[in-house]
Amino acid sequence: MIHISAKYCKGDMNVHFATYAKGGKCISLHEPNGELVCRATVCLPDHNLQAGCVWLKGWGENEGVPVALEKAGVVQLIPLFAQSGYVIAQMAKVL
């Protein structure tokens, strides 16, 4: 369990790891009762992704989540970005 402080995601959260159908790790945050709070990652199979890394969503309801995950020691943000429609995802190494 980690403590998250982001715009719409605050408090103690469980971090869940899964795999997208098209490959790549998926990170989601859940309340202690198991309720999904947010999916922190996005699957971008057409963009090159370094081994052990994910694309993080930092827009909309995920505003502040990438930085909060880094502060909690879950990921290390990497200054590489990918366009996804009208938004930009940031690469992060899963720790």
C-alpha positions in Angstrom: 0.0 0.0 0.0 1.2 3.5 -0.9 0.0 7.0 -0.1 -0.9 9.0 -3.2 -1.5 12.8 -3.3 -2.8 13.8 -6.8 -5.6 16.1 -7.9 -8.4 13.5 -8.0 -6.6 10.6 -6.4 -5.7 11.0 -2.7 -5.0 8.7 0.2 -3.8 5.2 0.8 -3.9 3.0 -2.4 -3.1 -0.5 -3.4 -1.0 -0.7 -6.6 -2.1 -3.5 -9.0 0.1 -4.7 -11.9 -1.3 -6.5 -14.9 -0.5 -6.9 -18.6 -2.3 -5.3 -21.5 -3.6 -7.7 -24.2 -1.3 -6.1 -26.7 1.6 -6.3 -24.3 3.1 -3.9 -21.8 2.5 -3.5 -18.1 -0.6 -1.9 -16.8 -0.6 -0.1 -13.4 -3.9 0.7 -11.6 -4.6 2.2 -8.2 -7.3 0.8 -6.0 -8.8 1.8 -2.6 -8.2 -0.5 0.3 -11.7 -2.0 -0.3 -10.6 -3.0 -3.8 -12.5 -0.3 -5.7 -10.6 1.0 -8.8 -9.6 4.6 -8.4 -7.6 5.1 -11.7 -5.6 3.3 -14.3 -2.2 5.1 -14.3 -1.0 3.7 -17.6 -2.0 3.7 -21.2 -1.2 1.1 -23.8 0.6 2.6 -26.9 1.8 -0.4 -28.9 2.8 1.8 -31.8 5.3 3.7 -29.7 8.7 2.4 -28.7 8.9 1.6 -25.1 12.1 0.8 -23.2 12.3 -2.6 -21.3 10.8 -2.4 -17.9 8.9 0.8 -18.6 5.3 2.0 -19.0 3.5 5.0 -20.5 1.8 7.0 -17.8 -1.3 9.1 -18.1 -1.1 12.6 -16.5 -4.2 14.3 -17.9 -7.8 14.6 -16.8 -8.6 12.5 -13.8 -4.9 11.3 -13.7 -3.5 14.8 -13.3 -0.6 14.5 -10.9 -0.6 10.7 -10.7 2.8 10.2 -12.5 4.6 12.5 -10.0 2.8 10.9 -7.1 3.8 7.4 -8.2 7.4 8.6 -8.5 7.3 10.1 -5.0 5.8 6.9 -3.7 8.7 4.9 -5.2 6.7 2.9 -7.7 8.2 4.4 -10.8 11.1 6.7 -12.0 9.9 9.3 -14.5 11.9 9.4 -17.8 11.8 12.6 -19.9 10.5 10.8 -22.9 7.0 11.5 -24.2 4.5 10.0 -26.7 1.5 11.7 -28.4 -1.8 9.9 -28.0 -4.5 11.7 -29.7 -4.7 15.2 -28.1 -2.7 14.2 -25.0 0.9 13.2 -24.2 1.9 10.2 -22.1 5.2 10.1 -20.2 7.5 7.1 -20.0 8.5 5.8 -16.6 10.6 2.9 -15.4 8.8 0.5 -13.0 10.9 0.2 -9.8 
